[in-house]
Amino acid sequence: MTLPTGLPATFRWGVATSAYQIEGAVEEDGRTPSIWDTFCQVPGAIDNAETGDVACDHYHRMPADVALIKDLGLDTYRFSVAWPRVQPRGKGPVNPAGIGFYDRLVDELLAQGIDPWVTLYHWDLPQELEDAGGWPVRDTAYRFAEYAMLVFDALKDRVDTWTTLNEPWCSAMLGYAYGVHAPGRREYPAALAAVHHLLLGHGLATSQMREASPRKLDIGITLNVATAYPASDAAPDVDAARRADGMGRRLALDPLVKGEYPADVVADLAREGVTLPVEDGDLAIISSPIDVLGVNYYFSQKFTGYAEDGSTTDADGKPVSRDVPLGKPRTAMDWEIVPEGFTDLLVGIARDYPGLPMVITENGSAFEDVPDPDGFVDDTDRTAYFTSHLTAVADAVAQGADIRGYLAWSLLDNFEWAYGYAKRFGIVRVDYETQTRTPKASATYLKELAARCRAR
Ligand code: PNW
């Protein structure tokens, strides 16, 4: 077993999940449909027409799942709260039965000595709010802040670490521009409005939570970010990489940290006739100080500004931008395995946004797991992925990046959005016929790694 060295002894070690991907029980205790329940009914939206109706049945198996985390010796559990359980209509009072589940979850975690890390929004918008326009509509930002305060008031006496949004880029672009995630819309200007309103919701919630807190909190946002490499030194390739980095990384980080949208991205958008619906005072709200940046990393990409026929503009006169293979091995998601892209990303954030502590809030991989007759998976590929990516984190720490912890994605195999259940990211196997949980070899690896790191 290879163990990366150089991670601080104070490092947080944990696992992450999200509500819709594991809970099931979609009609229980007053929960209403989210945009994902609706999207799962659209023919062709999800592989094998699967849904989160049952998922890992975590809603009914929560104490046993917490015991699994405890057995793995991990100190932090990042989970998300389902908005349609807590506030079924997306407005109005708290649903006591819905918040009750998270109340019990937090108590169970604390009883087992595990630090709860709450993500307020991991993509399950109440359908009623989507029917009113969804994230492209400004009011949704205010609805989100109101919901955030309901959860905060219920859990603030026991929870210190909060993430407002998981991956707003995915909510906005996959959901409203590319239509591959809920709500499945393909409306480009609306997707950019969604970006702004997601960030506004984050800022409103962050400042209100901090104001209402009796204690010092760790509040942040989690972004899916990557390194965008140019395919060559040629100007069109360098510019394609700049645009990918602008949309994927700086479009969120600049307003969050610097209080302004990146001028080059704003200019690119203006050329496409798109303006962000920014109102006076919005950027001050969006840049409310955060304590920690959550980084989700899976892969990096290389970009070219040349089409296959060598031209640098498409039929609409827009500059070409397409990703080309780096030539690396791939996971079952078809994502290239690029650990050095992780180091470059973390060092780049430390350089561009100095003074911002980071925690890796997701990192992991799906592979074609082959269980033995007892359900055990000897996932050397997933373990190797963890090793190379933790070494990449240690390299970034050595280069001065302030990284405080690492949460693996994911505790359990689960509902992998548009891919359904076929893609397995868990360090614990789930047999969906019996709901049996069996830790994989990678779970033992992380357990040992965390223990050795703490003992140094
Ligand atoms: C993240 N991309 O999603 C999510 O936070 C998890 O819920 C999800 O299960 C995990 O990564 C694995 O997919 C992403 O296309 C989805 O770049 C898509 C992308 C990135 C992250």
Boltz pocket constraint, residues with backbone or C-beta under 6 A from the ligand:
constraints:
  - pocket:
      binder: B
      contacts: [[A, 18], [A, 21], [A, 166], [A, 167], [A, 170], [A, 224], [A, 296], [A, 298], [A, 362], [A, 409], [A, 415], [A, 416], [A, 417], [A, 425]]
      max_distance: 6.0
